[in-house]
Amino acid sequence: MKVFRLLVLLAVLLLGLIIGAMNMDEMTINLLFTQLKTSIGVAIIASLLIGVIVGAGLVLVSVVIPLYAQLRRANKSVATPVAPVPPSQSFDGR
């Protein structure tokens, strides 16, 4: 499994390098109060990364957290109280 992860990491890194190398032209991103000057490749990769982070956050908020809450409620309803153990009587050898 580690080899597969390494291969995927290298493939993504190579794809990022290709995108960055093929899109070297300068561009300016106008924001409300400032301007960012960067290359088109960096802007593409940054926008993809921001999209992944926002998408993962939306999935976390809309799916994962409600499922964890549902699991906690199910575990609380299934949990049965444990009957107390009666105290053991000591044996004095008689």
C-alpha positions in Angstrom: 0.0 0.0 0.0 2.9 2.4 0.7 4.2 1.8 -2.9 0.8 2.7 -4.3 0.6 5.9 -2.2 4.1 6.9 -3.4 3.2 6.3 -7.0 0.0 8.4 -6.6 2.0 11.2 -4.9 4.6 11.2 -7.7 2.0 11.2 -10.4 0.2 14.2 -8.8 3.6 16.0 -8.3 4.5 15.3 -12.0 1.1 16.6 -13.1 1.5 19.8 -11.1 5.0 20.4 -12.6 3.6 19.9 -16.1 0.7 22.3 -15.4 3.1 24.9 -14.0 5.6 24.5 -16.8 3.0 24.8 -19.6 1.4 27.9 -18.1 4.2 30.3 -17.3 2.5 33.5 -18.5 2.0 36.2 -16.0 -1.4 37.1 -14.8 -2.9 39.6 -12.2 -5.7 38.6 -9.9 -7.7 41.6 -8.8 -9.1 41.2 -5.3 -11.2 43.8 -3.5 -8.3 45.7 -1.8 -5.2 44.2 -3.5 -3.8 42.6 -6.6 -1.9 39.3 -6.8 0.7 38.9 -9.6 1.4 35.2 -10.3 1.7 32.8 -13.2 -1.3 31.0 -14.7 0.0 27.6 -13.6 0.3 28.6 -9.9 -3.2 30.1 -10.1 -4.7 26.9 -11.6 -3.0 24.7 -8.9 -4.0 27.0 -6.1 -7.6 27.1 -7.3 -7.7 23.3 -7.5 -6.3 23.0 -4.0 -8.8 25.6 -2.6 -11.6 23.6 -4.3 -10.5 20.4 -2.7 -10.3 22.0 0.7 -13.7 23.6 0.4 -15.3 20.4 -1.0 -13.8 18.3 1.9 -15.1 20.8 4.4 -18.6 20.6 2.9 -18.5 16.8 3.0 -17.3 16.9 6.6 -20.0 19.3 7.7 -22.9 17.8 5.8 -22.1 14.1 6.0 -19.5 13.0 8.5 -20.4 15.1 11.5 -24.1 14.1 11.3 -23.2 10.5 11.0 -21.0 10.7 14.1 -23.8 12.3 16.0 -26.2 9.5 14.9 -23.6 6.9 15.9 -23.2 8.4 19.3 -27.0 8.4 19.8 -27.3 4.8 18.7 -24.5 3.7 21.0 -26.2 5.5 24.0 -29.5 3.8 23.3 -28.0 0.3 23.0 -25.8 0.6 26.1 -27.3 -1.3 28.9 -26.5 -0.6 32.5 -24.2 -3.1 34.2 -25.7 -5.0 37.2 -23.7 -4.4 40.3 -21.6 -7.3 41.5 -22.6 -8.5 45.0 -19.7 -8.2 47.5 -17.9 -11.5 47.9 -17.9 -13.0 51.3 -14.4 -13.6 52.8 -13.4 -17.2 53.5 -11.6 -17.5 56.8 -10.7 -21.2 56.4 -13.3 -22.7 58.8 
